Amino acid sequence: KEHKEIMDGLDDFTVSILNADKDSRVTQARHYKTLQAMYKKPKPNQDAVRQILDLEFQSRRAFIDSDVLKEEERAGKILEAYPCFKELHNVMDELR
């Protein structure tokens, strides 16, 4: 109810941006879950992995750059969240 009252006080443009951001987060989460599922298989399809990594880039950068990760734990947590980066070719693609 409170959310609806807040949204009612905003102009249509602002509401559309907020809704798009929510949809974007849902989509990014879906991409992340897909990537995780791919790496539960013995041989993930690398073309599909590359495509998902491209789609999920913004969310991944936000996670990597966030203050949630302590500096000394950062590398381990990133590899835990993104096992695809244990493969050199994925790391090299990320750096391009």
N, CA, C and O atoms as a Tinker XYZ file with bonds, in Angstrom:
   384  protein
     1  N      0.832000   -1.188000    0.000000    73     2
     2  CA     0.000000    0.000000    0.000000    64     1     3
     3  C      0.875000    1.250000    0.000000    63     2     4     5
     4  O      0.635000    2.178000   -0.773000    81     3
     5  N      1.884000    1.276000    0.860000    73     3     6
     6  CA     2.769000    2.432000    0.935000    64     5     7
     7  C      3.488000    2.646000   -0.399000    63     6     8     9
     8  O      3.662000    3.781000   -0.842000    81     7
     9  N      3.910000    1.534000   -1.043000    73     7    10
    10  CA     4.580000    1.611000   -2.346000    64     9    11
    11  C      3.666000    2.268000   -3.375000    63    10    12    13
    12  O      4.105000    3.115000   -4.152000    81    11
    13  N      2.388000    1.872000   -3.377000    73    11    14
    14  CA     1.430000    2.435000   -4.331000    64    13    15
    15  C      1.253000    3.926000   -4.095000    63    14    16    17
    16  O      1.180000    4.696000   -5.053000    81    15
    17  N      1.184000    4.345000   -2.844000    73    15    18
    18  CA     1.034000    5.768000   -2.531000    64    17    19
    19  C      2.237000    6.565000   -3.024000    63    18    20    21
    20  O      2.082000    7.666000   -3.552000    81    19
    21  N      3.415000    6.019000   -2.856000    73    19    22
    22  CA     4.622000    6.698000   -3.334000    64    21    23
    23  C      4.594000    6.789000   -4.851000    63    22    24    25
    24  O      4.871000    7.845000   -5.419000    81    23
    25  N      4.260000    5.682000   -5.508000    73    23    26
    26  CA     4.234000    5.661000   -6.969000    64    25    27
    27  C      3.164000    6.604000   -7.520000    63    26    28    29
    28  O      3.364000    7.218000   -8.568000    81    27
    29  N      2.030000    6.724000   -6.823000    73    27    30
    30  CA     0.961000    7.619000   -7.280000    64    29    31
    31  C      1.412000    9.077000   -7.287000    63    30    32    33
    32  O      0.893000    9.877000   -8.065000    81    31
    33  N      2.362000    9.430000   -6.437000    73    31    34
    34  CA     2.832000   10.805000   -6.353000    64    33    35
    35  C      3.883000   11.156000   -7.394000    63    34    36    37
    36  O      4.328000   12.302000   -7.457000    81    35
    37  N      4.286000   10.190000   -8.209000    73    35    38
    38  CA     5.343000   10.419000   -9.192000    64    37    39
    39  C      4.764000   10.589000  -10.591000    63    38    40    41
    40  O      3.679000   10.093000  -10.895000    81    39
    41  N      5.507000   11.298000  -11.435000    73    39    42
    42  CA     5.055000   11.446000  -12.818000    64    41    43
    43  C      5.279000   10.136000  -13.580000    63    42    44    45
    44  O      6.034000    9.273000  -13.134000    81    43
    45  N      4.623000    9.999000  -14.722000    73    43    46
    46  CA     4.670000    8.756000  -15.503000    64    45    47
    47  C      6.091000    8.377000  -15.920000    63    46    48    49
    48  O      6.445000    7.198000  -15.916000    81    47
    49  N      6.898000    9.365000  -16.279000    73    47    50
    50  CA     8.267000    9.096000  -16.714000    64    49    51
    51  C      9.071000    8.460000  -15.577000    63    50    52    53
    52  O      9.758000    7.460000  -15.786000    81    51
    53  N      8.985000    9.031000  -14.391000    73    51    54
    54  CA     9.720000    8.504000  -13.236000    64    53    55
    55  C      9.245000    7.098000  -12.892000    63    54    56    57
    56  O     10.057000    6.224000  -12.589000    81    55
    57  N      7.941000    6.880000  -12.937000    73    55    58
    58  CA     7.384000    5.551000  -12.661000    64    57    59
    59  C      7.916000    4.543000  -13.673000    63    58    60    61
    60  O      8.273000    3.425000  -13.303000    81    59
    61  N      7.974000    4.930000  -14.950000    73    59    62
    62  CA     8.463000    4.005000  -15.976000    64    61    63
    63  C      9.936000    3.666000  -15.751000    63    62    64    65
    64  O     10.343000    2.524000  -15.967000    81    63
    65  N     10.740000    4.641000  -15.321000    73    63    66
    66  CA    12.157000    4.386000  -15.033000    64    65    67
    67  C     12.290000    3.433000  -13.847000    63    66    68    69
    68  O     13.088000    2.496000  -13.890000    81    67
    69  N     11.521000    3.667000  -12.798000    73    67    70
    70  CA    11.582000    2.796000  -11.618000    64    69    71
    71  C     11.149000    1.377000  -11.956000    63    70    72    73
    72  O     11.759000    0.412000  -11.497000    81    71
    73  N     10.095000    1.248000  -12.759000    73    71    74
    74  CA     9.634000   -0.077000  -13.161000    64    73    75
    75  C     10.663000   -0.764000  -14.049000    63    74    76    77
    76  O     10.884000   -1.968000  -13.919000    81    75
    77  N     11.294000   -0.018000  -14.949000    73    75    78
    78  CA    12.318000   -0.590000  -15.825000    64    77    79
    79  C     13.499000   -1.075000  -14.997000    63    78    80    81
    80  O     14.058000   -2.138000  -15.268000    81    79
    81  N     13.879000   -0.294000  -13.984000    73    79    82
    82  CA    14.994000   -0.692000  -13.128000    64    81    83
    83  C     14.667000   -1.993000  -12.402000    63    82    84    85
    84  O     15.520000   -2.874000  -12.285000    81    83
    85  N     13.440000   -2.114000  -11.919000    73    83    86
    86  CA    13.018000   -3.342000  -11.234000    64    85    87
    87  C     13.058000   -4.513000  -12.213000    63    86    88    89
    88  O     13.566000   -5.584000  -11.882000    81    87
    89  N     12.516000   -4.307000  -13.432000    73    87    90
    90  CA    12.546000   -5.358000  -14.450000    64    89    91
    91  C     13.981000   -5.734000  -14.786000    63    90    92    93
    92  O     14.293000   -6.910000  -14.977000    81    91
    93  N     14.846000   -4.742000  -14.857000    73    91    94
    94  CA    16.251000   -4.979000  -15.170000    64    93    95
    95  C     16.909000   -5.837000  -14.090000    63    94    96    97
    96  O     17.668000   -6.753000  -14.406000    81    95
    97  N     16.627000   -5.551000  -12.833000    73    95    98
    98  CA    17.202000   -6.349000  -11.740000    64    97    99
    99  C     16.706000   -7.784000  -11.795000    63    98   100   101
   100  O     17.466000   -8.719000  -11.545000    81    99
   101  N     15.436000   -7.956000  -12.122000    73    99   102
   102  CA    14.874000   -9.302000  -12.238000    64   101   103
   103  C     15.555000  -10.042000  -13.387000    63   102   104   105
   104  O     15.911000  -11.213000  -13.256000    81   103
   105  N     15.730000   -9.359000  -14.501000    73   103   106
   106  CA    16.392000   -9.955000  -15.659000    64   105   107
   107  C     17.837000  -10.304000  -15.335000    63   106   108   109
   108  O     18.308000  -11.385000  -15.689000    81   107
   109  N     18.548000   -9.398000  -14.665000    73   107   110
   110  CA    19.939000   -9.654000  -14.291000    64   109   111
   111  C     20.033000  -10.869000  -13.362000    63   110   112   113
   112  O     20.940000  -11.691000  -13.498000    81   111
   113  N     19.108000  -10.975000  -12.434000    73   111   114
   114  CA    19.093000  -12.130000  -11.522000    64   113   115
   115  C     18.850000  -13.420000  -12.298000    63   114   116   117
   116  O     19.447000  -14.453000  -11.996000    81   115
   117  N     17.983000  -13.359000  -13.289000    73   115   118
   118  CA    17.705000  -14.528000  -14.122000    64   117   119
   119  C     18.969000  -14.939000  -14.892000    63   118   120   121
   120  O     19.278000  -16.127000  -14.989000    81   119
   121  N     19.686000  -13.972000  -15.428000    73   119   122
   122  CA    20.937000  -14.262000  -16.143000    64   121   123
   123  C     21.940000  -14.931000  -15.202000    63   122   124   125
   124  O     22.592000  -15.909000  -15.570000    81   123
   125  N     22.057000  -14.400000  -13.998000    73   123   126
   126  CA    23.000000  -14.955000  -13.020000    64   125   127
   127  C     22.638000  -16.409000  -12.695000    63   126   128   129
   128  O     23.514000  -17.273000  -12.652000    81   127
   129  N     21.360000  -16.674000  -12.468000    73   127   130
   130  CA    20.923000  -18.041000  -12.153000    64   129   131
   131  C     21.193000  -18.979000  -13.322000    63   130   132   133
   132  O     21.583000  -20.130000  -13.123000    81   131
   133  N     20.985000  -18.487000  -14.542000    73   131   134
   134  CA    21.266000  -19.296000  -15.731000    64   133   135
   135  C     22.748000  -19.639000  -15.798000    63   134   136   137
   136  O     23.114000  -20.780000  -16.079000    81   135
   137  N     23.591000  -18.659000  -15.543000    73   135   138
   138  CA    25.040000  -18.878000  -15.553000    64   137   139
   139  C     25.437000  -19.906000  -14.491000    63   138   140   141
   140  O     26.263000  -20.782000  -14.749000    81   139
   141  N     24.851000  -19.797000  -13.306000    73   139   142
   142  CA    25.144000  -20.757000  -12.237000    64   141   143
   143  C     24.738000  -22.170000  -12.657000    63   142   144   145
   144  O     25.471000  -23.128000  -12.413000    81   143
   145  N     23.573000  -22.296000  -13.287000    73   143   146
   146  CA    23.095000  -23.607000  -13.739000    64   145   147
   147  C     24.016000  -24.185000  -14.814000    63   146   148   149
   148  O     24.266000  -25.390000  -14.839000    81   147
   149  N     24.516000  -23.329000  -15.695000    73   147   150
   150  CA    25.428000  -23.792000  -16.749000    64   149   151
   151  C     26.685000  -24.417000  -16.146000    63   150   152   153
   152  O     27.204000  -25.405000  -16.665000    81   151
   153  N     27.169000  -23.838000  -15.052000    73   151   154
   154  CA    28.412000  -24.323000  -14.451000    64   153   155
   155  C     28.205000  -25.497000  -13.507000    63   154   156   157
   156  O     29.155000  -25.953000  -12.871000    81   155
   157  N     26.999000  -25.982000  -13.409000    73   155   158
   158  CA    26.754000  -27.233000  -12.685000    64   157   159
   159  C     26.899000  -28.412000  -13.640000    63   158   160   161
   160  O     26.977000  -29.565000  -13.216000    81   159
   161  N     26.934000  -28.104000  -14.945000    73   159   162
   162  CA    27.123000  -29.142000  -15.961000    64   161   163
   163  C     28.625000  -29.370000  -16.150000    63   162   164   165
   164  O     29.429000  -28.464000  -15.931000    81   163
   165  N     28.997000  -30.593000  -16.561000    73   163   166
   166  CA    30.423000  -30.884000  -16.742000    64   165   167
   167  C     31.099000  -30.022000  -17.820000    63   166   168   169
   168  O     32.251000  -29.623000  -17.657000    81   167
   169  N     30.389000  -29.736000  -18.915000    73   167   170
   170  CA    30.972000  -28.936000  -20.003000    64   169   171
   171  C     29.972000  -27.862000  -20.417000    63   170   172   173
   172  O     29.151000  -28.100000  -21.303000    81   171
   173  N     30.025000  -26.700000  -19.802000    73   171   174
   174  CA    29.098000  -25.631000  -20.184000    64   173   175
   175  C     29.350000  -25.174000  -21.624000    63   174   176   177
   176  O     30.488000  -25.160000  -22.092000    81   175
   177  N     28.293000  -24.808000  -22.304000    73   175   178
   178  CA    28.389000  -24.266000  -23.657000    64   177   179
   179  C     29.048000  -22.890000  -23.565000    63   178   180   181
   180  O     28.454000  -21.949000  -23.039000    81   179
   181  N     30.266000  -22.774000  -24.075000    73   179   182
   182  CA    31.037000  -21.540000  -23.911000    64   181   183
   183  C     30.455000  -20.358000  -24.682000    63   182   184   185
   184  O     30.595000  -19.213000  -24.251000    81   183
   185  N     29.806000  -20.618000  -25.811000    73   183   186
   186  CA    29.154000  -19.515000  -26.536000    64   185   187
   187  C     28.002000  -18.953000  -25.704000    63   186   188   189
   188  O     27.812000  -17.739000  -25.632000    81   187
   189  N     27.241000  -19.841000  -25.081000    73   187   190
   190  CA    26.129000  -19.403000  -24.228000    64   189   191
   191  C     26.660000  -18.673000  -22.993000    63   190   192   193
   192  O     26.081000  -17.673000  -22.567000    81   191
   193  N     27.749000  -19.166000  -22.423000    73   191   194
   194  CA    28.362000  -18.510000  -21.258000    64   193   195
   195  C     28.777000  -17.092000  -21.627000    63   194   196   197
   196  O     28.495000  -16.146000  -20.891000    81   195
   197  N     29.442000  -16.946000  -22.762000    73   195   198
   198  CA    29.904000  -15.632000  -23.215000    64   197   199
   199  C     28.716000  -14.675000  -23.397000    63   198   200   201
   200  O     28.786000  -13.504000  -23.026000    81   199
   201  N     27.638000  -15.190000  -23.969000    73   199   202
   202  CA    26.448000  -14.360000  -24.182000    64   201   203
   203  C     25.838000  -13.922000  -22.846000    63   202   204   205
   204  O     25.486000  -12.754000  -22.680000    81   203
   205  N     25.714000  -14.838000  -21.909000    73   203   206
   206  CA    25.160000  -14.499000  -20.592000    64   205   207
   207  C     26.066000  -13.497000  -19.873000    63   206   208   209
   208  O     25.575000  -12.560000  -19.244000    81   207
   209  N     27.369000  -13.688000  -19.963000    73   207   210
   210  CA    28.297000  -12.742000  -19.335000    64   209   211
   211  C     28.125000  -11.342000  -19.917000    63   210   212   213
   212  O     28.194000  -10.352000  -19.189000    81   211
   213  N     27.905000  -11.258000  -21.220000    73   211   214
   214  CA    27.663000   -9.951000  -21.847000    64   213   215
   215  C     26.385000   -9.317000  -21.308000    63   214   216   217
   216  O     26.357000   -8.126000  -20.998000    81   215
   217  N     25.327000  -10.120000  -21.199000    73   215   218
   218  CA    24.031000   -9.605000  -20.741000    64   217   219
   219  C     24.062000   -9.204000  -19.269000    63   218   220   221
   220  O     23.331000   -8.307000  -18.850000    81   219
   221  N     24.888000   -9.852000  -18.507000    73   219   222
   222  CA    24.908000   -9.695000  -17.062000    64   221   223
   223  C     26.016000   -8.746000  -16.585000    63   222   224   225
   224  O     26.248000   -8.621000  -15.383000    81   223
   225  N     26.691000   -8.088000  -17.510000    73   223   226
   226  CA    27.872000   -7.283000  -17.207000    64   225   227
   227  C     27.623000   -6.228000  -16.127000    63   226   228   229
   228  O     28.379000   -6.154000  -15.158000    81   227
   229  N     26.579000   -5.413000  -16.277000    73   227   230
   230  CA    26.325000   -4.319000  -15.322000    64   229   231
   231  C     26.153000   -4.834000  -13.903000    63   230   232   233
   232  O     26.720000   -4.284000  -12.958000    81   231
   233  N     25.383000   -5.871000  -13.764000    73   231   234
   234  CA    25.127000   -6.436000  -12.440000    64   233   235
   235  C     26.416000   -6.990000  -11.830000    63   234   236   237
   236  O     26.681000   -6.806000  -10.642000    81   235
   237  N     27.205000   -7.666000  -12.651000    73   235   238
   238  CA    28.464000   -8.239000  -12.182000    64   237   239
   239  C     29.429000   -7.144000  -11.740000    63   238   240   241
   240  O     30.071000   -7.272000  -10.698000    81   239
   241  N     29.538000   -6.078000  -12.512000    73   239   242
   242  CA    30.428000   -4.969000  -12.147000    64   241   243
   243  C     29.977000   -4.319000  -10.842000    63   242   244   245
   244  O     30.804000   -3.950000  -10.008000    81   243
   245  N     28.673000   -4.183000  -10.670000    73   243   246
   246  CA    28.156000   -3.601000   -9.428000    64   245   247
   247  C     28.549000   -4.473000   -8.236000    63   246   248   249
   248  O     28.941000   -3.961000   -7.187000    81   247
   249  N     28.441000   -5.786000   -8.403000    73   247   250
   250  CA    28.829000   -6.718000   -7.342000    64   249   251
   251  C     30.325000   -6.606000   -7.048000    63   250   252   253
   252  O     30.726000   -6.507000   -5.889000    81   251
   253  N     31.140000   -6.622000   -8.088000    73   251   254
   254  CA    32.595000   -6.575000   -7.920000    64   253   255
   255  C     33.036000   -5.258000   -7.292000    63   254   256   257
   256  O     33.936000   -5.239000   -6.452000    81   255
   257  N     32.413000   -4.172000   -7.692000    73   255   258
   258  CA    32.800000   -2.847000   -7.201000    64   257   259
   259  C     32.167000   -2.478000   -5.862000    63   258   260   261
   260  O     32.525000   -1.463000   -5.264000    81   259
   261  N     31.228000   -3.297000   -5.389000    73   259   262
   262  CA    30.498000   -2.954000   -4.168000    64   261   263
   263  C     31.402000   -2.991000   -2.939000    63   262   264   265
   264  O     32.450000   -3.637000   -2.933000    81   263
   265  N     30.976000   -2.294000   -1.920000    73   263   266
   266  CA    31.703000   -2.275000   -0.649000    64   265   267
   267  C     31.405000   -3.509000    0.196000    63   266   268   269
   268  O     31.971000   -3.677000    1.276000    81   267
   269  N     30.523000   -4.367000   -0.291000    73   267   270
   270  CA    30.141000   -5.572000    0.437000    64   269   271
   271  C     31.335000   -6.519000    0.570000    63   270   272   273
   272  O     31.471000   -7.229000    1.567000    81   271
   273  N     32.197000   -6.517000   -0.450000    73   271   274
   274  CA    33.340000   -7.419000   -0.451000    64   273   275
   275  C     34.541000   -6.772000    0.229000    63   274   276   277
   276  O     34.955000   -5.673000   -0.137000    81   275
   277  N     35.087000   -7.454000    1.208000    73   275   278
   278  CA    36.323000   -6.974000    1.832000    64   277   279
   279  C     37.464000   -7.231000    0.852000    63   278   280   281
   280  O     37.474000   -8.238000    0.145000    81   279
   281  N     38.407000   -6.324000    0.820000    73   279   282
   282  CA    39.506000   -6.404000   -0.152000    64   281   283
   283  C     40.209000   -7.761000   -0.127000    63   282   284   285
   284  O     40.497000   -8.328000   -1.181000    81   283
   285  N     40.487000   -8.283000    1.066000    73   283   286
   286  CA    41.217000   -9.545000    1.163000    64   285   287
   287  C     40.378000  -10.758000    0.742000    63   286   288   289
   288  O     40.931000  -11.819000    0.452000    81   287
   289  N     39.059000  -10.609000    0.708000    73   287   290
   290  CA    38.176000  -11.709000    0.322000    64   289   291
   291  C     37.659000  -11.567000   -1.102000    63   290   292   293
   292  O     37.026000  -12.483000   -1.628000    81   291
   293  N     37.923000  -10.433000   -1.723000    73   291   294
   294  CA    37.318000  -10.089000   -3.017000    64   293   295
   295  C     37.533000  -11.171000   -4.084000    63   294   296   297
   296  O     36.562000  -11.630000   -4.685000    81   295
   297  N     38.766000  -11.583000   -4.330000    73   295   298
   298  CA    39.043000  -12.551000   -5.401000    64   297   299
   299  C     38.314000  -13.874000   -5.160000    63   298   300   301
   300  O     37.692000  -14.416000   -6.073000    81   299
   301  N     38.389000  -14.386000   -3.953000    73   299   302
   302  CA    37.725000  -15.647000   -3.633000    64   301   303
   303  C     36.219000  -15.571000   -3.788000    63   302   304   305
   304  O     35.595000  -16.494000   -4.312000    81   303
   305  N     35.631000  -14.470000   -3.330000    73   303   306
   306  CA    34.172000  -14.298000   -3.429000    64   305   307
   307  C     33.733000  -14.160000   -4.884000    63   306   308   309
   308  O     32.683000  -14.674000   -5.270000    81   307
   309  N     34.534000  -13.469000   -5.689000    73   307   310
   310  CA    34.198000  -13.320000   -7.110000    64   309   311
   311  C     34.243000  -14.681000   -7.794000    63   310   312   313
   312  O     33.338000  -15.019000   -8.557000    81   311
   313  N     35.287000  -15.463000   -7.528000    73   311   314
   314  CA    35.386000  -16.793000   -8.137000    64   313   315
   315  C     34.299000  -17.733000   -7.625000    63   314   316   317
   316  O     33.847000  -18.617000   -8.354000    81   315
   317  N     33.887000  -17.550000   -6.400000    73   315   318
   318  CA    32.788000  -18.350000   -5.849000    64   317   319
   319  C     31.479000  -17.997000   -6.557000    63   318   320   321
   320  O     30.696000  -18.881000   -6.905000    81   319
   321  N     31.252000  -16.712000   -6.765000    73   319   322
   322  CA    30.024000  -16.257000   -7.414000    64   321   323
   323  C     30.046000  -16.508000   -8.922000    63   322   324   325
   324  O     29.008000  -16.753000   -9.536000    81   323
   325  N     31.244000  -16.444000   -9.510000    73   323   326
   326  CA    31.396000  -16.591000  -10.961000    64   325   327
   327  C     32.478000  -17.623000  -11.273000    63   326   328   329
   328  O     33.601000  -17.257000  -11.618000    81   327
   329  N     32.149000  -18.907000  -11.154000    73   327   330
   330  CA    33.153000  -19.943000  -11.401000    64   329   331
   331  C     33.690000  -19.926000  -12.835000    63   330   332   333
   332  O     34.748000  -20.495000  -13.107000    81   331
   333  N     32.978000  -19.288000  -13.734000    73   331   334
   334  CA    33.449000  -19.205000  -15.121000    64   333   335
   335  C     34.789000  -18.485000  -15.214000    63   334   336   337
   336  O     35.535000  -18.701000  -16.170000    81   335
   337  N     35.113000  -17.627000  -14.234000    73   335   338
   338  CA    36.372000  -16.889000  -14.276000    64   337   339
   339  C     37.564000  -17.708000  -13.788000    63   338   340   341
   340  O     38.682000  -17.199000  -13.699000    81   339
   341  N     37.321000  -18.961000  -13.476000    73   339   342
   342  CA    38.435000  -19.872000  -13.204000    64   341   343
   343  C     39.059000  -20.330000  -14.524000    63   342   344   345
   344  O     40.135000  -20.928000  -14.543000    81   343
   345  N     38.356000  -20.034000  -15.633000    73   343   346
   346  CA    38.840000  -20.377000  -16.972000    64   345   347
   347  C     39.442000  -19.125000  -17.600000    63   346   348   349
   348  O     38.782000  -18.091000  -17.704000    81   347
   349  N     40.682000  -19.229000  -18.009000    73   347   350
   350  CA    41.436000  -18.081000  -18.499000    64   349   351
   351  C     40.748000  -17.351000  -19.652000    63   350   352   353
   352  O     40.757000  -16.121000  -19.694000    81   351
   353  N     40.154000  -18.089000  -20.583000    73   351   354
   354  CA    39.530000  -17.427000  -21.737000    64   353   355
   355  C     38.386000  -16.512000  -21.314000    63   354   356   357
   356  O     38.166000  -15.478000  -21.945000    81   355
   357  N     37.653000  -16.868000  -20.261000    73   355   358
   358  CA    36.581000  -15.987000  -19.777000    64   357   359
   359  C     37.152000  -14.732000  -19.115000    63   358   360   361
   360  O     36.600000  -13.641000  -19.258000    81   359
   361  N     38.243000  -14.892000  -18.403000    73   359   362
   362  CA    38.905000  -13.732000  -17.785000    64   361   363
   363  C     39.407000  -12.793000  -18.874000    63   362   364   365
   364  O     39.228000  -11.578000  -18.779000    81   363
   365  N     40.031000  -13.344000  -19.901000    73   363   366
   366  CA    40.562000  -12.516000  -20.988000    64   365   367
   367  C     39.440000  -11.786000  -21.722000    63   366   368   369
   368  O     39.595000  -10.619000  -22.082000    81   367
   369  N     38.309000  -12.464000  -21.946000    73   367   370
   370  CA    37.152000  -11.805000  -22.576000    64   369   371
   371  C     36.647000  -10.664000  -21.705000    63   370   372   373
   372  O     36.251000   -9.615000  -22.215000    81   371
   373  N     36.663000  -10.865000  -20.408000    73   371   374
   374  CA    36.185000   -9.842000  -19.467000    64   373   375
   375  C     37.068000   -8.595000  -19.515000    63   374   376   377
   376  O     36.579000   -7.480000  -19.332000    81   375
   377  N     38.343000   -8.776000  -19.754000    73   375   378
   378  CA    39.284000   -7.660000  -19.756000    64   377   379
   379  C     39.291000   -6.875000  -21.068000    63   378   380   381
   380  O     39.919000   -5.819000  -21.148000    81   379
   381  N     38.616000   -7.364000  -22.075000    73   379   382
   382  CA    38.570000   -6.649000  -23.366000    64   381   383
   383  C     37.615000   -5.513000  -23.335000    63   382   384
   384  O     37.457000   -4.812000  -24.335000    81   383
